[in-house]
Amino acid sequence: MPIYLPIGIEIVLREALEKIMKKLEGKVAVVTGGNSGIGLATAQRFVAEGAYVFITGRRQKELDAAVELIGENVTGVQGDVSNLADLDRLIETVREQKGRIDILFANAGGGEFVPLGEITEEHFDKTFNTNVKGVVFTVQKALPLIQEGGSIILNASIVSIKASPAFSVYSATKAAVRAFARNWTLDLKGRGIRVNVVSPGPIETPALNGLGKNQEETNQFKAGMAAGVPLGRLGQPEEIAGAVVFLASDDASYINGIELFVDGGMAQI
């Protein structure tokens, strides 16, 4: 026989149940490169799971659009992770508004196809400054605010272990990110802070759309990548976000120092 509760009690119980089911209730998270793609999808999931999120992006217009899309429990801080002054401003904003960080997703990064023989100093510096320098100082500057038992997730790539033509500089930066996680796991063991890596395969993001010279070339490039994935398709940003939420949550409380491949099996065969 069904039991009917007064509407007020039913609402309270429903809200309490929703809080119980949220994996990140009350957490404070920082997502670099949170204005599009994987970063934006992850920030949206963090908020849906009960967290307050600070996101960064280099372009103010895109950052404002991302904040509007997320809608609540979010602050956007314009900045470039390769610029230490911008990182200082980010951390100071977090300090002033929340005073702590529970989850840090060092996601910002990028790369271009340049074959050996055509690598320029500008290409090398740009890629390493964002993907390596940016990760190091994002984590280091955030560290005083990261709580005991907190979670750091670094965004790498399957190219940390899988070769790709004309992608050597980018691949080297992602191998460095993997090495950071191993070493930082030891550096932070006294504070109980977990450091893990998520390594996506080919994901349908705005950055991927920019790799071709025109739409036809981009479509051919994406089709070729999808053909190399055992699941036969590109991944979606939301699929990476789900993995990051898992690593950030208490469900992963005994997972530390790993590289989690979310690649449809592409790097596993």
N, C-alpha and C positions, 0 to 999 in steps of 0.2 A: 504494500500500500504506500503510495507516494506521500512524502512529508512536505508540506508547504510552510515556508518561513515568511515572517513579515518582511516587506520589501527592504526596510532599512538594514535588518540583520543579514539578509541575503546579499546586499551590496557589500557590506563589511566583510563577510566571509569570502566573497568572490575576490575582492581586492587583496585580502590576506593570502588567498591561494595563489594569486598571480605573483605576489612578492616571493612566496616560497618557491615558485617554479622558475623565477628569474635567476640566472647563473651569476650575474655581476651586480646584484642589488647593492647600492650604496658605494660602489667603487668609483675611483677617479682615474680616468684613462687619458693618455696622450697618444695621438696618432699623427705622425709626420706624413706629409703628402696625402692628407685626408680630404682633398678637394675633388678627387676623381678616382675612378677605377677601384682597385683593391682597397685603398685607404678609405675612400668614401663608403664603400659597402661595409667595411669593418666598423667604421664609426657608427653607421646606422644600426648594425647588429649590437654593438656595445650599448647604445642607448636603449634599444629594445629589450636588452637583458638587464636594464636597471642602472647602468653606469652614467656618470657625467663625463663628457668627452671634450677635450681640447684638440682641435685639428689645426694643421698648418698647411699652407700652400703658397707658392710664389706669386700667383696672379690673384689680385684682390677680387676681381669680378667673379672668377670661378669659386673662390673661397666663400664669398657672400652667397652665391647660389647654393653651395653645398650646405652652409649653415641653415639657409631657408628650407632646403629639402629635408634635412634632419629634423628641424622644427622645434626641438626642445632639448634641454639639458646639454647644450653645446656652446662652446666659445671658439671662434675662429681667430687665429693669430697669423697675420701675414708674415712670411719669411722664407728664406732659403737656408736649408740645413748646412750648406757649405760655408755660410756666413756666421761666424761665432757671435757677433753682436745680435743677430736675429735669434739665435738660440738662447742667448741671455735674456732677451725680451720675452721669449716664450716661457722660459722657466720662471721668470719674475711674475708673469701674468698668472701662472698656475699657483705660485706661492701666495700671491695676494688674494686670489679668489677661493682657493681650496686648501692650500697649505700642505698638500701631500700628493703623491702619485702612487697608485696601487698597480697600475698596468701601463707599460710603455711599449707601443708598437712602432719600432723604427722602420718605417715603410718606405720613406721617400727614396727614390733612386731613378736611374734611367741609363740608357745606352744607345749606341748607334753601331751599325755594321761598317767596319773599316778593316780591310784585309791587311795582313802584314806586308810591308813595303809602302803602305800609304798612311800609316799611323802618324799623326802629327802630335807635337807637344801639346797643342791646344786640346785635341781630342783626349789625350791621356789625362791631362790635368782636370778637365771638366768631368770626366767619368770617375776618376779617383776622388776628386774633391767632394762630389755628391755621395757616391756609394760607399766610400771608405772613411774619409775624413768626417763626412756628415754623420755617419753611424757612430763613430768613436765619440765625437763630442756631444751628440744628442744624448747618448747614454751617460757619459761622464758628467755632463752638466745637470742632468736630471737626478743623478744618484743621491744627492743629499736629501731629496724629497721622496725617494722611493722607500716605501714602508717595508719593515721586516716581513718576510713572507710574500713580497710582491712578485710580479711576473714581468720579465722583459722578453719580448718576441722580436726577432730580427727577420726582415724579409730578404731572402736570398733568391735562389733560382736553381732549377735543375742543371744549369750550366756550371754550377759548382763542381759537378762530377761528370758532365756530359759535354763533349766538344761540339762546337758549331762553327762553320766557316765564317771568317771575317768578324768574329765576335770575341777575339782573344782578350782584349782589354776589359770589356764588360765581364767576361767569365772570370778573369783574375780578381776583379773586385768582389764578386760573389763568393769565390773561394776564400777570400780574406774575411768576409762576413761570417762564414762557417767557422773559421779559425778563431775569430773573436768569441763566439759563443762557447767554444770548448774552454778557452782560457778564462773567460769571465765567470764561468760556472765555478771554477776553483777560487777566483779572486773574491767571490761573493758568498762562498759557502758559510761563512760565519754569520751572515745576516739572513740566511734562509731565503734569499732571492733566487728564483729560478730563471735561467736564461735558455731559451730555445729558439730554434730557427724554423721558419716555414719556407719551403722551397717550391714555388709554383712551377707548373709546366706552362704551355702556351695558354694565355688567358685573354678573353675578349675584352680588351680595354681600349680607351682612346690612344694610349701609347702604341699599342699594336697596330692600330689603324694608320699611324703616322710613319710606319716603316717603309711603305712603298712609295714610289715616285708619283703614282697615280692610282685611281681606284681599281683599275684592272690588275695592275701589278700587286696591289695590296690584297685583292681577292685571291689571286694565284698563290701568293705567299702564305696566306692563312689556310688555304685549302691544302697546300703542301705540308704545313705543320700539323693540321688535323689528321692527315693521312698517316703520320708517324705516331699517333696516339692510339694505343690499343682500344680505347673506348670510341675512337673514330670521330672525335669532335674536340673543339676548343673548350676550355673550362670557362666558367663564369666567375666574376669577382665575388659573388655571394658564396661560392663554394670555398674560396680561400678564407673568406670572413668566418665561415663556420669553423674551420680548422683553428683560426686564431682565437676565436672565442673559447674553444675547448682548451687550448694551451694557456689561456689567461685565467681560466676558471679553476675552482677547487676540484673539478673532475680530473685535472691533470696535476694534482698536488704532489705526486711522486714521479713526475716526468721532468727531467732536467738535463740540459746539454744535448738534446737530440736535434736532428734535422728531419723534419716531417715533410715528406714529399707529397704534394697535392697536384698530381700531374697526369691523372688518367692512366698511369702505368708507363709513361713515355721513357722515363729514365731507369725503369726497373727491368727492362728486357734487353 
